Amino acid sequence: MKIGIIGAGNIGGTLTRRLAALGHEVRVANSRGPATLADLARESGAKAATVQDAVRDADLVVVTIPLKNLPQLPKGLLAGLPAHVPVVDTNNYYPRQRDGRIAAIEAGMVESRWVEQQLGRKVVKAFNNIYAKHLLEKGQPAGTPGRIALPVAGDDAAAKAVVMQLVDALGFDPVDAGGIDDSWRQQPGSPVYAQDYDAAGVRRALAEAKHERPADFTLPA
């Protein structure tokens, strides 16, 4: 696939390396321009690009930048993508640590619903609950006992299926985590967040999640 990745931080850089190693044509972009990605491109075999070039003609797009920076992306960035192209949201809301207060999320809007508003596009939530180092190093073949599983949430069944296949190819068991309105179950502070559970463990953790956001991940007015 032609995969465009917007963001080259911990998760973005890791996905760039892993997906390029699987043979995908990866274009990666950040806010500072392609020249700053020369080392990552050379190491991974991906192509450093502008954000516009990263998403052009892509078969799948990954958006993996700080939540607070989403409104700064070029307006209409994804408008030219066909409706069937999955857009993966890996983002998390860290109000105290990074993002500051986002009123709509504090008022109860699910993180990925807010992301959809900023992008003008449906998203699939994935790769937000695993440490980048584990995403890089801990993938295993399908059927391996104890294989780490990752939750995948989305409203478009076809798009979610594509992302789940990608999760499997990267060495993790994909677990259908429901629609985007259910994706709060995998947000920071939830039982599945930053845990390397197998598929049964992920399903159990999702079921045990409480809707109340932990104090470390909220910033009231």
C-alpha positions in Angstrom: 0.0 0.0 0.0 0.9 3.6 -0.3 0.8 4.9 3.3 1.1 8.5 4.3 2.2 9.2 7.9 1.7 12.7 9.4 3.9 12.9 12.4 7.4 11.4 13.0 7.5 11.2 16.8 7.6 8.0 18.8 4.7 6.3 17.2 5.0 7.9 13.8 8.6 7.1 13.5 8.1 3.6 14.7 5.2 3.0 12.2 7.4 4.5 9.5 10.1 2.0 10.2 7.9 -1.0 10.6 5.6 -0.4 7.7 8.4 0.3 5.3 10.1 -2.9 6.4 6.9 -4.7 5.5 7.3 -3.4 1.9 4.8 -0.6 1.9 5.5 2.6 0.1 5.7 5.0 3.0 5.8 8.8 2.9 6.3 10.5 6.2 5.8 14.2 7.0 6.1 16.5 10.0 5.6 20.2 10.9 9.2 21.1 10.3 9.6 20.0 6.7 11.1 17.0 4.8 14.7 18.1 5.3 14.4 17.3 9.0 13.4 13.7 8.2 16.4 12.8 6.1 17.8 10.5 8.8 14.6 8.7 9.3 14.1 8.3 5.5 17.6 7.0 5.0 17.2 4.5 7.9 13.8 3.2 7.0 13.6 3.6 3.2 10.6 5.8 3.5 10.3 9.0 1.6 10.3 12.3 3.5 7.5 14.5 2.3 5.4 17.6 2.9 2.1 16.8 4.6 0.3 17.5 1.3 2.5 15.1 -0.6 2.3 12.4 2.2 -1.4 12.0 1.8 -1.7 12.5 -2.0 -2.9 9.2 -3.6 -2.5 7.3 -0.4 -4.2 4.0 0.3 -4.1 4.7 4.0 -3.2 7.7 6.1 -1.9 7.8 9.7 -2.3 10.9 11.8 0.0 10.8 14.8 0.7 14.3 16.1 0.0 16.0 19.4 -3.7 16.6 19.7 -3.2 20.3 20.2 -1.5 20.6 16.8 -4.4 19.1 14.8 -6.1 22.4 14.1 -2.8 23.7 12.6 -2.9 21.1 9.8 -3.7 22.6 6.4 -7.4 23.1 5.9 -8.9 20.5 3.6 -5.8 18.4 3.8 -7.7 15.1 3.4 -10.5 16.5 1.2 -9.1 14.9 -1.9 -8.9 11.4 -0.5 -11.5 8.9 -1.7 -14.0 8.0 1.0 -12.8 4.4 1.3 -9.2 5.4 2.3 -8.8 4.6 6.0 -7.5 7.4 8.2 -5.9 6.1 11.4 -5.9 8.2 14.5 -3.2 7.2 17.0 -3.6 10.4 19.2 -4.2 10.7 22.9 -5.4 13.7 25.0 -2.7 14.7 27.5 -4.0 17.9 28.9 -1.6 18.3 31.9 1.5 16.8 30.2 1.2 18.4 26.6 -2.0 19.5 25.0 -3.5 22.0 27.4 -7.3 22.1 28.0 -9.5 21.1 25.1 -13.0 22.2 26.2 -15.0 19.9 24.0 -13.2 16.8 25.3 -13.4 18.0 28.8 -17.2 18.4 28.2 -17.4 14.7 27.3 -16.7 14.5 23.6 -14.8 11.3 22.7 -11.2 12.1 21.7 -11.5 10.6 18.3 -14.8 12.4 17.6 -12.9 15.6 18.2 -10.2 14.4 15.9 -12.8 13.8 13.2 -14.0 17.3 13.6 -10.6 18.7 13.0 -9.8 16.5 10.0 -13.3 16.6 8.5 -13.0 12.9 8.1 -14.0 9.6 9.7 -11.1 7.9 11.5 -10.1 4.5 12.9 -8.6 4.6 16.4 -5.5 2.4 16.7 -1.9 2.2 18.0 -2.7 4.7 20.8 -2.4 2.3 23.8 1.0 0.7 23.2 4.5 2.0 23.9 6.4 2.8 20.8 9.3 0.6 21.8 6.9 -2.3 22.2 5.3 -1.6 18.8 8.8 -1.6 17.3 10.2 -4.7 19.1 7.4 -7.0 20.4 5.5 -8.1 17.3 5.2 -11.8 16.9 3.8 -14.2 14.2 0.1 -15.0 14.3 -0.8 -17.9 16.6 2.1 -17.2 19.0 0.9 -17.8 22.6 0.6 -14.6 24.5 0.8 -12.5 21.4 0.1 -8.8 22.3 -3.3 -7.6 21.1 -4.3 -4.0 20.1 -7.8 -2.5 20.2 -9.1 -1.0 17.0 -12.2 1.2 17.0 -14.1 2.7 14.0 -17.5 3.3 12.5 -16.6 2.2 8.9 -16.4 -1.6 8.9 -14.3 -1.8 5.7 -11.8 0.8 6.9 -11.5 -0.9 10.3 -10.9 -4.2 8.6 -8.0 -2.8 6.6 -6.4 -1.4 9.8 -7.0 -4.7 11.6 -5.2 -6.5 8.9 -2.3 -4.0 9.2 -2.1 -4.6 13.0 -1.9 -8.4 12.3 0.9 -7.9 9.7 2.8 -5.8 12.2 2.8 -8.8 14.6 -0.2 -8.1 16.9 -3.6 -9.5 17.4 -6.3 -7.0 16.4 -9.3 -6.7 18.7 -12.5 -5.1 17.4 -13.2 -2.4 20.0 -16.5 -1.2 18.6 -17.3 2.2 17.1 -15.6 5.5 17.6 -18.1 6.3 20.4 -16.6 3.3 22.2 -13.0 4.4 21.7 -12.9 6.1 25.1 -12.3 2.6 26.5 -8.8 2.7 25.1 -7.9 6.3 26.0 -5.1 7.2 28.6 -5.9 6.0 32.1 -8.1 3.1 30.9 -7.4 -0.5 31.9 -6.0 -1.3 28.4 -3.8 1.7 28.1 0.0 1.0 28.1 -0.7 -2.7 28.8 0.6 -5.6 26.7 -2.4 -7.9 27.1 -3.3 -10.7 24.8 -6.6 -10.7 22.9 -8.6 -12.0 25.9 -6.9 -9.5 28.2 -7.7 -6.6 25.9 -11.4 -7.6 25.6 -11.6 -7.9 29.4 -9.8 -4.5 29.9 -12.1 -2.8 27.4 -15.2 -4.2 29.3 -13.8 -3.0 32.6 -13.2 0.6 31.5 -15.0 3.4 33.4 -16.1 6.4 31.5 -14.8 8.8 34.0 -11.5 10.2 32.9 -8.7 9.8 35.6 -7.5 13.0 37.2 -4.1 12.8 35.5 -5.8 13.0 32.1 -8.3 15.8 32.7 -7.9 19.6 33.1 -11.1 21.2 34.4 -11.8 24.9 33.8 
